[in-house]
Structure formats: structure tokens, C-alpha cells
Amino acid sequence: KVFVDMTSNRISLQVEVLKRLKGPLLTLIASPTPELAYTVLVHVHALIGRGPMHVGVFGADFKQFYCRYNDPSYIKAVKI
């Protein structure tokens, strides 16, 4: 939150940092630990909610956000 607030007037910097973090974040979302995946999903949701230009960063990897049959209900709620 501090990073986003401090760079609120530099949207291009925010998008560049999100592009760099995209790979590790997607890896953590696919982790076998549901608690870790939930935490990362909530943070990704908060980052995307900051502006429409951030949605495009994860657009190509939309399949990572599909609900799987074995996902716990709290993860499904965040993914939807």
C-alpha cells in the first residue's frame, strides 16, 4: 500500500513493477498451500483495484484465476 500511495502520480512505474512481480505472484497463486494462495490473491485484487491500467498486466494469464474444483470456498470467492 505504501508503494502504491507513494507512486500514485507515476502510473507507468506502478505498471512496470507489476510486470516484474507478475511471475512470482502467479507462481505463489498456484502453490499447494491454500492460505498462501489466498493471501496473494487478496493482494493481487487490491493492486488491480487501484486502476484500470493494472488489469492488463494479468490479462494474458487469466486462466490462473479460474476456479478449480478442489479450491477451498474462500479462494473461489476471491477468484470470482
Stockholm file with secondary structure:
# STOCKHOLM 1.0

chainA/1-80         KVFVDMTSNRISLQVEVLKRLKGPLLTLIASPTPELAYTVLVHVHALIGRGPMHVGVFGADFKQFYCRYNDPSYIKAVKI
#=GR chainA/1-80 SS CHHHHHTTTCHHHHHHHHHHHHHHHHHHHTCSCHHHHHHHHHHHHHHHTTCGGGGGGSGGGGGGGSCCTTSCHHHHHHHC
#=GC SS_cons        CHHHHHTTTCHHHHHHHHHHHHHHHHHHHTCSCHHHHHHHHHHHHHHHTTCGGGGGGSGGGGGGGSCCTTSCHHHHHHHC
//
